């Protein structure tokens, strides 16, 4: 286990406990989320280091890496994903200025496959061997291990996407600085993240599925995201809600809370969460952030 001594955003060392919970998905181990008392940034601490984190993903039920299972929950997830692909593509196409796309943490590659059909030049990064092999073998995509991020030339990509990935990255600032180097000066960074100030986060508390301890190392809000991006040379262009996420996250949260997949409760709470998000500063269950390199950094 490794312990963070200084806040990744402001370097302050004055923390308090924001929430204590456990890994409901796999290990049942207990973890804590701390809050910086200076800037309110929330992060899992202590946390598994990079050498031991793999064991917290080592399950056939980890959806992002499984292209074959057909449980009801998998079917719901993959049905929603089909509808989401077109929307994600339309967002990327609207805000980027070119067709060269890098998707970091691309999983089994469905988003890249869709973009390639729409005439994008696509490359993916995926650390999980099983997911990467599926994307290469079954979809014919160019998917590389995470180590290849150091091998691209600066200014290679028009757009870089991270769909629910940044919260998994151990070296947060280092990764964002690396992305800045890889983007063209007018490039676009698209990041999707859970919002720990959403209604469903407040409702389910330690059972909120999007805390996903310890796989989620950071627990962003719109304000804390703006702060970390500003620190690393990015400006925020737009925030777009992912309204479907409220229903799926509520469904998983119901399972963690009650031991059952309570579909009606999840539907009602997903609606409540989206109503709250519309009324309260864009605090939806999940958000897409559109970012550009700040003009004074390049």
LUMVEXKE-345656 format. One record per residue (C-alpha): residue number from 0; residue in one letter; x, y, z. Coordinates in Angstrom, 1 decimal, padded with zeros to 4 digits. Example, Ala and Ser with C-alpha at 12.3 -4.5 7.8 and 13.67 -1.06 7.14 Angstrom:
! residues 2
+-----+-----+--------+--------+--------+
|   n | res |     c1 |     c2 |     c3 |
+-----+-----+--------+--------+--------+
|   0 |   A |  012.3 | -004.5 |  007.8 |
|   1 |   S |  013.7 | -001.1 |  007.1 |
+-----+-----+--------+--------+--------+
//
This chain:
! residues 298
+-----+-----+--------+--------+--------+
|   n | res |     c1 |     c2 |     c3 |
+-----+-----+--------+--------+--------+
|   0 |   X |  000.0 |  000.0 |  000.0 |
|   1 |   X |  001.1 |  003.5 | -000.7 |
|   2 |   X |  000.1 |  006.7 |  001.2 |
|   3 |   X | -000.3 |  010.1 | -000.3 |
|   4 |   X |  001.3 |  012.7 |  001.9 |
|   5 |   X |  000.4 |  015.8 | -000.1 |
|   6 |   X | -002.8 |  016.7 | -002.0 |
|   7 |   X | -002.4 |  016.1 | -005.8 |
|   8 |   X | -004.0 |  019.4 | -006.6 |
|   9 |   X | -002.7 |  022.0 | -004.0 |
|  10 |   X |  000.1 |  020.0 | -002.2 |
|  11 |   X | -001.5 |  020.7 |  001.2 |
|  12 |   X | -001.1 |  018.0 |  003.8 |
|  13 |   X | -004.1 |  018.7 |  006.0 |
|  14 |   X | -006.7 |  016.0 |  005.3 |
|  15 |   X | -009.9 |  014.7 |  006.9 |
|  16 |   X | -011.9 |  011.6 |  006.3 |
|  17 |   X | -014.6 |  012.1 |  003.7 |
|  18 |   X | -015.9 |  008.6 |  003.6 |
|  19 |   X | -015.0 |  005.0 |  004.6 |
|  20 |   X | -016.1 |  002.1 |  002.5 |
|  21 |   X | -015.1 | -001.2 |  001.1 |
|  22 |   X | -014.5 | -002.9 | -002.2 |
|  23 |   X | -018.0 | -004.2 | -002.9 |
|  24 |   X | -017.1 | -005.5 | -006.3 |
|  25 |   X | -014.3 | -008.0 | -005.5 |
|  26 |   X | -012.1 | -008.1 | -002.4 |
|  27 |   X | -014.4 | -006.8 |  000.4 |
|  28 |   X | -011.4 | -005.0 |  001.8 |
|  29 |   X | -011.9 | -001.6 |  003.5 |
|  30 |   X | -010.6 |  001.7 |  002.2 |
|  31 |   X | -010.9 |  005.4 |  003.1 |
|  32 |   X | -011.5 |  008.4 |  001.0 |
|  33 |   X | -009.8 |  011.5 |  002.3 |
|  34 |   X | -010.6 |  015.1 |  001.6 |
|  35 |   X | -008.1 |  017.9 |  001.4 |
|  36 |   X | -009.1 |  020.6 |  003.9 |
|  37 |   X | -007.6 |  023.3 |  001.7 |
|  38 |   X | -009.1 |  022.6 | -001.8 |
|  39 |   X | -011.7 |  019.8 | -001.1 |
|  40 |   X | -010.1 |  017.3 | -003.5 |
|  41 |   X | -011.1 |  013.7 | -002.6 |
|  42 |   X | -008.8 |  010.7 | -003.1 |
|  43 |   X | -008.4 |  007.1 | -001.9 |
|  44 |   X | -005.7 |  007.0 |  000.8 |
|  45 |   X | -003.9 |  004.8 |  001.5 |
|  46 |   X | -004.2 |  002.8 | -001.8 |
|  47 |   X | -002.7 | -000.2 | -003.5 |
|  48 |   X |  000.5 |  000.7 | -005.3 |
|  49 |   X |  000.9 |  000.1 | -009.1 |
|  50 |   X |  002.5 | -003.3 | -008.6 |
|  51 |   X | -000.4 | -004.7 | -006.6 |
|  52 |   X | -003.4 | -002.9 | -008.2 |
|  53 |   X | -003.9 | -005.6 | -010.8 |
|  54 |   X | -005.4 | -008.0 | -008.3 |
|  55 |   X | -008.4 | -005.6 | -007.8 |
|  56 |   X | -009.3 | -006.0 | -011.5 |
|  57 |   X | -008.8 | -009.8 | -011.6 |
|  58 |   X | -012.4 | -010.9 | -012.1 |
|  59 |   X | -014.3 | -012.3 | -015.0 |
|  60 |   X | -017.1 | -009.9 | -014.1 |
|  61 |   X | -015.1 | -006.8 | -014.6 |
|  62 |   X | -017.4 | -005.4 | -017.4 |
|  63 |   X | -014.9 | -003.0 | -019.1 |
|  64 |   X | -012.7 | -005.9 | -019.9 |
|  65 |   X | -015.2 | -008.6 | -020.7 |
|  66 |   X | -016.6 | -009.0 | -024.2 |
|  67 |   X | -018.2 | -012.4 | -023.9 |
|  68 |   X | -020.4 | -012.7 | -020.8 |
|  69 |   X | -024.2 | -012.5 | -021.1 |
|  70 |   X | -025.6 | -011.9 | -017.6 |
|  71 |   X | -028.6 | -009.6 | -017.4 |
|  72 |   X | -026.4 | -006.8 | -015.9 |
|  73 |   X | -023.9 | -007.3 | -018.8 |
|  74 |   X | -026.8 | -007.1 | -021.3 |
|  75 |   X | -028.0 | -003.8 | -019.8 |
|  76 |   X | -024.5 | -002.4 | -019.7 |
|  77 |   X | -023.8 | -003.3 | -023.3 |
|  78 |   X | -027.2 | -002.1 | -024.6 |
|  79 |   X | -026.6 |  001.3 | -023.0 |
|  80 |   X | -023.1 |  001.3 | -024.5 |
|  81 |   X | -024.5 |  000.8 | -028.0 |
|  82 |   X | -026.6 |  004.0 | -027.6 |
|  83 |   X | -023.7 |  005.8 | -026.0 |
|  84 |   X | -021.2 |  005.2 | -028.8 |
|  85 |   X | -023.0 |  007.4 | -031.3 |
|  86 |   X | -023.4 |  010.2 | -028.7 |
|  87 |   X | -019.7 |  010.0 | -027.7 |
|  88 |   X | -018.7 |  010.1 | -031.4 |
|  89 |   X | -020.9 |  013.1 | -032.1 |
|  90 |   X | -019.3 |  015.0 | -029.1 |
|  91 |   X | -015.8 |  014.2 | -030.2 |
|  92 |   X | -016.5 |  015.1 | -033.8 |
|  93 |   X | -018.1 |  018.4 | -032.7 |
|  94 |   X | -015.2 |  019.6 | -030.6 |
|  95 |   X | -012.1 |  018.3 | -032.3 |
|  96 |   X | -010.3 |  019.9 | -035.3 |
|  97 |   X | -009.0 |  016.8 | -036.9 |
|  98 |   X | -009.3 |  013.0 | -037.3 |
|  99 |   X | -006.4 |  011.5 | -035.4 |
| 100 |   X | -007.7 |  010.0 | -032.2 |
| 101 |   X | -006.1 |  008.3 | -029.2 |
| 102 |   X | -008.4 |  006.6 | -026.7 |
| 103 |   X | -006.6 |  005.9 | -023.4 |
| 104 |   X | -008.1 |  003.0 | -021.5 |
| 105 |   X | -010.0 |  001.8 | -024.5 |
| 106 |   X | -011.1 | -001.5 | -023.0 |
| 107 |   X | -012.3 | -003.9 | -025.7 |
| 108 |   X | -012.3 | -001.1 | -028.3 |
| 109 |   X | -015.9 | -000.6 | -029.3 |
| 110 |   X | -015.7 |  003.2 | -029.3 |
| 111 |   X | -012.5 |  003.2 | -031.5 |
| 112 |   X | -014.2 |  000.7 | -033.8 |
| 113 |   X | -017.1 |  003.0 | -034.3 |
| 114 |   X | -014.9 |  006.1 | -034.8 |
| 115 |   X | -012.8 |  004.2 | -037.4 |
| 116 |   X | -016.0 |  003.4 | -039.3 |
| 117 |   X | -016.6 |  007.2 | -039.3 |
| 118 |   X | -013.2 |  007.7 | -041.0 |
| 119 |   X | -011.1 |  008.6 | -037.9 |
| 120 |   X | -007.5 |  007.4 | -037.7 |
| 121 |   X | -007.6 |  005.5 | -034.4 |
| 122 |   X | -005.1 |  004.2 | -031.8 |
| 123 |   X | -005.9 |  002.8 | -028.4 |
| 124 |   X | -004.1 |  002.3 | -025.1 |
| 125 |   X | -005.2 | -000.6 | -022.9 |
| 126 |   X | -003.2 | -002.2 | -020.1 |
| 127 |   X | -005.4 | -005.2 | -019.7 |
| 128 |   X | -004.1 | -008.1 | -021.9 |
| 129 |   X | -007.5 | -009.8 | -022.4 |
| 130 |   X | -009.3 | -006.6 | -023.5 |
| 131 |   X | -006.4 | -005.5 | -025.7 |
| 132 |   X | -006.2 | -008.9 | -027.4 |
| 133 |   X | -009.9 | -008.9 | -028.1 |
| 134 |   X | -009.7 | -005.4 | -029.7 |
| 135 |   X | -006.8 | -006.4 | -031.9 |
| 136 |   X | -007.9 | -009.9 | -032.9 |
| 137 |   X | -011.7 | -009.5 | -033.2 |
| 138 |   X | -012.0 | -005.8 | -034.2 |
| 139 |   X | -008.7 | -005.4 | -036.1 |
| 140 |   X | -007.8 | -002.3 | -034.1 |
| 141 |   X | -004.4 | -000.8 | -033.3 |
| 142 |   X | -004.3 | -001.2 | -029.5 |
| 143 |   X | -001.1 | -000.9 | -027.5 |
| 144 |   X |  000.1 | -001.4 | -024.0 |
| 145 |   X |  000.3 |  001.6 | -021.7 |
| 146 |   X |  004.1 |  001.8 | -022.0 |
| 147 |   X |  003.7 |  002.9 | -025.6 |
| 148 |   X |  002.5 |  006.3 | -024.4 |
| 149 |   X |  006.1 |  007.3 | -024.1 |
| 150 |   X |  006.9 |  006.4 | -027.7 |
| 151 |   X |  004.5 |  008.7 | -029.6 |
| 152 |   X |  005.9 |  011.9 | -031.1 |
| 153 |   X |  004.8 |  015.2 | -029.5 |
| 154 |   X |  001.8 |  016.8 | -031.1 |
| 155 |   X |  000.6 |  013.6 | -032.8 |
| 156 |   X | -003.1 |  013.6 | -031.9 |
| 157 |   X | -006.1 |  015.9 | -032.7 |
| 158 |   X | -008.1 |  014.4 | -029.9 |
| 159 |   X | -007.4 |  012.2 | -026.9 |
| 160 |   X | -010.3 |  010.6 | -025.0 |
| 161 |   X | -010.5 |  009.0 | -021.6 |
| 162 |   X | -013.9 |  007.5 | -020.8 |
| 163 |   X | -014.0 |  006.8 | -017.1 |
| 164 |   X | -010.2 |  006.3 | -017.0 |
| 165 |   X | -008.5 |  009.2 | -015.3 |
| 166 |   X | -009.8 |  008.2 | -011.9 |
| 167 |   X | -007.8 |  005.0 | -012.2 |
| 168 |   X | -004.4 |  006.7 | -013.0 |
| 169 |   X | -001.9 |  006.6 | -010.2 |
| 170 |   X |  000.3 |  009.5 | -011.4 |
| 171 |   X | -002.4 |  012.0 | -012.1 |
| 172 |   X | -000.4 |  015.2 | -013.0 |
| 173 |   X |  002.3 |  013.2 | -014.9 |
| 174 |   X | -000.4 |  011.7 | -017.1 |
| 175 |   X | -002.1 |  015.0 | -017.8 |
| 176 |   X |  001.3 |  016.6 | -018.7 |
| 177 |   X |  002.0 |  013.7 | -021.0 |
| 178 |   X | -001.3 |  014.1 | -022.7 |
| 179 |   X | -000.6 |  017.8 | -023.2 |
| 180 |   X |  002.6 |  016.9 | -025.0 |
| 181 |   X |  000.8 |  014.4 | -027.2 |
| 182 |   X | -001.9 |  016.7 | -028.3 |
| 183 |   X | -001.6 |  019.2 | -031.2 |
| 184 |   X | -001.7 |  022.8 | -030.0 |
| 185 |   X | -005.3 |  023.1 | -031.0 |
| 186 |   X | -006.1 |  019.5 | -029.9 |
| 187 |   X | -009.0 |  018.5 | -027.7 |
| 188 |   X | -009.1 |  016.3 | -024.5 |
| 189 |   X | -012.3 |  014.6 | -023.7 |
| 190 |   X | -012.6 |  013.1 | -020.2 |
| 191 |   X | -015.7 |  011.3 | -018.7 |
| 192 |   X | -015.8 |  011.0 | -014.9 |
| 193 |   X | -018.2 |  010.2 | -012.0 |
| 194 |   X | -019.3 |  013.2 | -010.0 |
| 195 |   X | -019.0 |  012.6 | -006.2 |
| 196 |   X | -021.2 |  015.7 | -005.6 |
| 197 |   X | -024.1 |  014.1 | -007.5 |
| 198 |   X | -027.5 |  013.2 | -005.9 |
| 199 |   X | -026.9 |  009.4 | -006.2 |
| 200 |   X | -023.5 |  009.8 | -004.6 |
| 201 |   X | -025.0 |  011.6 | -001.6 |
| 202 |   X | -027.9 |  009.1 | -001.5 |
| 203 |   X | -025.9 |  005.9 | -001.6 |
| 204 |   X | -022.9 |  007.2 |  000.4 |
| 205 |   X | -020.4 |  004.3 |  001.0 |
| 206 |   X | -022.5 |  002.0 | -001.3 |
| 207 |   X | -022.3 |  004.3 | -004.3 |
| 208 |   X | -020.9 |  002.1 | -007.0 |
| 209 |   X | -018.9 |  004.9 | -008.7 |
| 210 |   X | -016.6 |  005.2 | -005.7 |
| 211 |   X | -015.4 |  001.7 | -006.9 |
| 212 |   X | -012.8 |  001.4 | -004.1 |
| 213 |   X | -009.9 |  001.0 | -004.5 |
| 214 |   X | -009.9 |  001.0 | -008.4 |
| 215 |   X | -011.0 |  004.6 | -008.4 |
| 216 |   X | -008.1 |  006.5 | -006.9 |
| 217 |   X | -009.7 |  010.0 | -007.2 |
| 218 |   X | -013.2 |  011.2 | -006.7 |
| 219 |   X | -013.8 |  014.3 | -008.7 |
| 220 |   X | -016.3 |  017.1 | -008.6 |
| 221 |   X | -016.7 |  019.8 | -011.3 |
| 222 |   X | -014.8 |  022.3 | -009.2 |
| 223 |   X | -011.9 |  019.9 | -008.3 |
| 224 |   X | -011.6 |  018.8 | -011.9 |
| 225 |   X | -011.3 |  022.4 | -013.0 |
| 226 |   X | -008.5 |  022.9 | -010.4 |
| 227 |   X | -006.5 |  019.9 | -011.4 |
| 228 |   X | -006.8 |  020.7 | -015.1 |
| 229 |   X | -005.8 |  024.4 | -014.6 |
| 230 |   X | -002.8 |  023.2 | -012.6 |
| 231 |   X | -001.7 |  021.1 | -015.6 |
| 232 |   X | -002.2 |  023.6 | -018.4 |
| 233 |   X | -005.7 |  022.9 | -019.6 |
| 234 |   X | -008.8 |  025.1 | -019.9 |
| 235 |   X | -012.3 |  023.8 | -019.6 |
| 236 |   X | -014.5 |  024.4 | -022.7 |
| 237 |   X | -017.7 |  022.6 | -021.9 |
| 238 |   X | -019.3 |  020.1 | -019.4 |
| 239 |   X | -021.8 |  017.6 | -020.8 |
| 240 |   X | -023.9 |  015.3 | -018.6 |
| 241 |   X | -024.0 |  011.5 | -019.1 |
| 242 |   X | -027.6 |  011.0 | -018.0 |
| 243 |   X | -027.7 |  007.2 | -018.7 |
| 244 |   X | -025.0 |  006.7 | -016.1 |
| 245 |   X | -027.3 |  007.7 | -013.2 |
| 246 |   X | -029.5 |  004.6 | -013.9 |
| 247 |   X | -026.7 |  002.1 | -014.3 |
| 248 |   X | -024.8 |  003.4 | -011.3 |
| 249 |   X | -027.9 |  003.4 | -009.2 |
| 250 |   X | -028.6 | -000.2 | -010.2 |
| 251 |   X | -025.2 | -001.3 | -009.1 |
| 252 |   X | -025.5 |  000.8 | -005.9 |
| 253 |   X | -028.8 | -000.9 | -005.1 |
| 254 |   X | -027.0 | -004.3 | -005.4 |
| 255 |   X | -024.2 | -003.2 | -003.0 |
| 256 |   X | -026.7 | -001.7 | -000.6 |
| 257 |   X | -029.4 | -004.5 | -000.6 |
| 258 |   X | -027.8 | -007.5 | -002.2 |
| 259 |   X | -030.4 | -007.3 | -005.0 |
| 260 |   X | -030.7 | -005.7 | -008.4 |
| 261 |   X | -033.7 | -003.5 | -007.7 |
| 262 |   X | -034.6 | -002.1 | -011.1 |
| 263 |   X | -037.5 |  000.1 | -010.1 |
| 264 |   X | -035.6 |  001.7 | -007.3 |
| 265 |   X | -032.7 |  002.3 | -009.6 |
| 266 |   X | -034.9 |  003.9 | -012.2 |
| 267 |   X | -036.5 |  006.2 | -009.7 |
| 268 |   X | -033.2 |  007.2 | -008.2 |
| 269 |   X | -031.7 |  007.7 | -011.6 |
| 270 |   X | -034.5 |  010.2 | -012.4 |
| 271 |   X | -034.0 |  011.9 | -009.1 |
| 272 |   X | -030.3 |  012.2 | -009.8 |
| 273 |   X | -030.8 |  013.7 | -013.2 |
| 274 |   X | -033.4 |  016.2 | -011.9 |
| 275 |   X | -030.9 |  017.2 | -009.2 |
| 276 |   X | -028.1 |  017.6 | -011.7 |
| 277 |   X | -030.2 |  019.9 | -013.9 |
| 278 |   X | -031.0 |  022.1 | -010.9 |
| 279 |   X | -027.6 |  022.1 | -009.1 |
| 280 |   X | -024.6 |  023.3 | -011.1 |
| 281 |   X | -024.4 |  020.3 | -013.5 |
| 282 |   X | -023.9 |  017.8 | -010.7 |
| 283 |   X | -025.1 |  014.8 | -012.7 |
| 284 |   X | -024.0 |  011.3 | -011.8 |
| 285 |   X | -021.3 |  011.4 | -014.5 |
| 286 |   X | -020.0 |  014.2 | -016.7 |
| 287 |   X | -018.0 |  014.6 | -019.9 |
| 288 |   X | -015.4 |  017.4 | -019.7 |
| 289 |   X | -014.2 |  019.0 | -023.0 |
| 290 |   X | -010.8 |  020.5 | -022.5 |
| 291 |   X | -008.2 |  022.5 | -024.5 |
| 292 |   X | -004.6 |  023.3 | -023.9 |
| 293 |   X | -004.4 |  026.7 | -022.3 |
| 294 |   X | -003.0 |  029.3 | -024.6 |
| 295 |   X | -000.3 |  030.4 | -022.3 |
| 296 |   X |  001.2 |  026.9 | -022.1 |
| 297 |   X |  001.8 |  026.3 | -025.9 |
+-----+-----+--------+--------+--------+
//
